Amino acid sequence: MFVTGFGVFTSITTATGYDDSRGDYYLTKHDHINYRYEILSLLGKGSFGQVVRCYDHKTKANVALKIIRNKKRFERQGAVEVKVLERLREEIGRGGGESTVQMVESFAFRGHLCVTFELLGINLYEWLKAGGFRGVHVGVIRRFTFQMLKCLELLCRASIVHCDLKPEPSALSVDPVPTDFDPNRPAYDIKVIDFGSSCFEDEKVYTYVQSRFYRSPEVILGLTYNTAIDIWSLGCILCELYTGYPLFPGENETEQLACIMEVLGAPDLALVDRGNRRKVFFEPSGNPRLVTNSKGRKRRPGAKCLELVLKGAERGFVDFVGRCLEWDPKRRITPAEALRHEWL
């Protein structure tokens, strides 16, 4: 085993094959995957498996290679991801895919589903971190918003829900990041990545999706969801880019809904009644259940407003974010409508 600046690599295999007890593939630097991709470094890992930087000996370029864990659950979701990416590739072929990551190919290798992508740079969370979480200039946010909306418009056209839009699945299309990197420079482009949780609207895999801070009300309340949940997440991301911190930082799903109500007020009970989780968050009278978090804070509906949260922001930006954060997904702005909004 040896350690690099990118992570830990090992050349040891188990008696039963090439995987550890989690089903992750044992990585060896300079080993070749599928007689084509030479492993250079570890880019990241998660519950799904690992992503490594590889040199593609066919195209003579570096790529990102995702190695799905050798477990049935992750293989099934990986198969859905590949299906989604293949459909996106078809749509991109018709135009408008500049802001969506491109899959190179998918294949099986030593019991693992593998997917290769174009190699991109740091994600938007790392972008915020590079700026000390102070937020970025609204001009940069406008540029990124337009690019993310082009991807969401493409997803709507293909009836695909990303299901986990947040700062991390949006990466700079620059690798490596320039040495004179400036978080407030508007010259960079981004692409939406990581479709590992995605699904088709008519082929949903899970009823509960999205990372908590970016989770839409309909998912929390147990309503049927569609591509509108990604627009909600976009609104949350834009606020975070502006302020430097998450808009709705709930400690759990109960406080998550309380965070939303604190800024947007309580939802219409007609919307709540369409879901199957009313009793979890509301009293029989219809009043929200007020909870106290670990810091002793109790959030009350309507105690804040979006204008206060986005203090100093131009009116058009506040209005745009507000249209993204409509309680009712039927009233929420669509990607096509958002691209015509006066702020853009």
ABEGO torsion letter per residue (X at the ends): XBBBAAEBBBABBBAAEABBAAGBBBBBBGBBBGGABBBABBAEBBAAEBBBBBBBAAAGBBBBBBBBBBBAAAAAAAAAAAAAAAAAAAAAAAEGAAABBBBABBBBBGGBBBBBBBBBBBBAAAAAAAAGGAEBBAAAAAAAAAAAAAAAAAAAAAGBBAGABBAAABBBABOBBBAABBAABAABBBBBBGAAABBBAABBABABBEBAAABBAAAAAGBBBBAAAAAAAAAAAAAAAAAGBBABBBABAAAAAAAAAAAAEBBBAAAAAABAAAAAABBAAGBBBBBBBAAGBBBBBGABBAAAAABGBBAAAAAAAAAAABABAAABBBAAAAAABAAX
